[in-house]
C-alpha cells in the first residue's frame, strides 16, 4: 500500500495527495507506484491509501502560506473530527487550496503552523 502522507521528508514540505508531479524533485503517488512497479510488484497488488487525518508542522517561514517551505518541528496533527471542530477556519487557521496537489491545506500565519489534509 502506498500512503502518500508518509512520503514526506521531515525537512521539506510537499503536497501529500498529489497524484502526478511535473517537478520530478517532488514526491508523488505516481512516483511511488512507478517505483514499486519497477521493483517487480504486480500492478494489481498496488493500492494507494488515502488518510482521513492531517499532519501538522511548524514552518520556518510563513512565505507562500507555509507551502513548500522547510519545517522547524512537528505540530499536533489530528483526525477529521479534531481538524473540523478545532482547526478549520478557527484559531487563526485559514484554509487554502494547493492547485498542484488539487487539495486543501490549513495555515496559521501567527504561529506558522501548517496542516496538510
N, C-alpha and C positions, 0 to 999 in steps of 0.2 A: 504494500500500500504506500502510495506517495502522499505524504502530508505536507503540502506547500508551506504551511505555517512553520514547519521545522527546518526549512531550508535557509532560515535567517542566520547569518553570522552575527555575533554579538555586536561588533563594532560598525556595522553598516546596515542601514535600514533599507529594505526593499519591499515593494508590494508583494504580499504573500499569496494572493489568489490569482496572480496574473497567469494566464494560460499560455501566452506566447509573447516573447520579448524580442524586439528588433535589436536591442543593445545586448550583445552576447556576453557582456561583462556582468549582467544582472541575471539572477536566477529566475527560473520559471517552471511551471508544471511541465511544460513541453520538454525542457532540458532534462528534468528528472525522468520522464517517460522514455526519452531517447536514450539516456544513459543506461537505464535498467534494461531496455530492449536490446541495446548494443551488447550487453553482457550475456545475452542468450535467453533471457526470460521471455516466455511466450506472451504476446500482446493480450491474450485473453485472461492472463493471470495478473495483469496490472490494473490496479484500481486507485483512483485519486480520492482521498478523504477530504471532506470539507468540514472545517471546525465551526462550531457554534459558540465561540468564545473569542475574546480579544486579548492580544498580548500587548503589554504596555512598556514604554521605555522613557526614561528621562533623556532628553536630547541635549547635545552640547550647544546647539544653536536653534533659534526659532525661525531661521530663514526658511522660505518655501513651506511655511507652516509645519516644519519638522520633517517633512517627507524627503527621503534620500539624504539625510544628514546623519552624522555619527552620533552614536549613543554614548552617554556617560555612565548609566547604570540602568538595571531593570526597574520597572514600576509595577505596581499591583495590576495584574490582569484580572479577568473575570469572565464568568459565563454570560449568556444572553440576558438573563433577568437582572443581574447586577448592573451590567452596562446600560440597559434600557432604563432601569429605575434610578440609577445614581450618577450616570456619566453623560449620556447622550443629551446634548443641549442643556446641561446643568453644570453648576460649579465652575464656570469659566470654559468648559469644553464646547467646541463648535464642530459640527460635522462638515467634512469636506469630501470632495469626490476626486479620486485619482483616475484620470482619464486613460492612462496607460493600462492600469490594472482593471479598470471598469469596476471599481469597488470603493465603498466609503471608508473613511478613517476619521478619527477624532483627534483634535489638538487643542491644548490649553496654552495660550501664549504667555500667561503669567508664570506658569510652572515649567514650561517647555516639555510637558508630558504628552506623548503621542500614543494612541491606541490604534493598532491595525485590526480591523474587523474581518 
